[in-house]
């Protein structure tokens, strides 16, 4: 097989794997969760200080509420087209669910907040 063809196939395979993993877990500075017939993504990793926004793209009312975590949040009722944002300043895991669909696992999510700020100097 030609070297360029092998390189292009390898790049395509890597791109496909990257897109598959992004569907399950998203990571970045600020984040967004789309609410439709499920949450997308259901697991979102962000850094301390990030803003996460839930956007209701469904034609039903939803209510995102933390189940536990360092800090609680509650969106109240989110009508179709509405948004709700939280700034996460404490590292930790924040499992949450849609209170209006609390038996449907496709409306269960987790925000993972990572403290990726460098600490003092090098270890002694």
N, C-alpha and C positions, 0 to 999 in steps of 0.2 A: 504494500500500500504506500502510496506517495506520502512523504513526510508532511506536507501541507494538509492533505486530506485527513491524516491521523490527528494533526493538531486541531483542525476544525471540528472533527468528531469529538475529540476530547473536550474542547471548549463547550460544545453543545451539550454534552453529558453533564458537565459541571454546572452549566446554567440551568439545566432541568432539575438537577438535585437542589440547587440553591432556591429555585422557585418553589419546590416541594417543601423544603424546610421553612421557608418564610410563611407558608400558609398555616403552619402549626404554631410557630412562635415568631413573634416580631420583636426586634430589639432596636433601640435607638434613644435619642435624646427626648423628644416629645413623642407622644403616641396618640393613636386614634383607634377606637373600637366602633365598628359599624354594627348596628342592631337591625337585623332583618328577621329571617326565619331562624336565625342562630346568631351568636356573637362571632365577629371576625376581626381580629383573631381572638381565640378564647384565652390564650396565654400571651401576655405582653410584658417584655422586659425593658425597663427604662432606667436611667440614672437618677440619683437623688437630685431634686430640683426640677424634674421634668413635669410637664403638664400633660395629662391624659384627658382626652375628650371622647365622650360617648356620643354618637350621632344616630338618632332614631330615623332610619330609612324605611321602617316598616309602616304599615297602615294601621297599626294597633298602638295603644298606649303601653309603655314599659316603665319599670322603676328599678334602677341599678342601686344595690345596697350591699355594703361590705358585710361579711359574716364574721370576720375577725381580722386582726392585724394591728400594727402599732397605732394607727389612726383610723377612725371609722368615717365612712362617707355614705350619703344617701341622696340620690338625685331627685327624690320626689317624683311625681308623675311626669314622664316625658311624652308629650304628645307627638304625633308624626311630624317629622321635620325639625324637632327641637334638639338642642345639644346641652350637654352637661360636662363641666370640666373640673378636675381636681389637680392641684399642684402637690406632688409627693415630695416631702422634705425629710422623711424618715425612711431609712432602708428597711426592707422586710418584704414579706409576702402578704398580699391582700386578696384573699379569696372573696368573691362576691357573686351575687346572683340577681336575676330579675325577679323581684318580689311578686310580680303579677303572673309569673310562669315558674314558680318555685319547685315544680315537680318535673320540669323539662330540662334535662342535663345540657341541652344545646344552648341554654341561657345561663350556664354556670361559667364563670371566668376567674382568672387570677392575674393580678398585676404584681410583678416582681420588681422591686426597686433595689437597685444595686448601688452601693457607695463606692464608686470607682475613682474618688478623689485621692490623690497621692497623700500618704501620711507623712509626717515629719521627715527626718533624714534617713539614711540607711541604717539597718539594724546594727546594734553594737557588736 
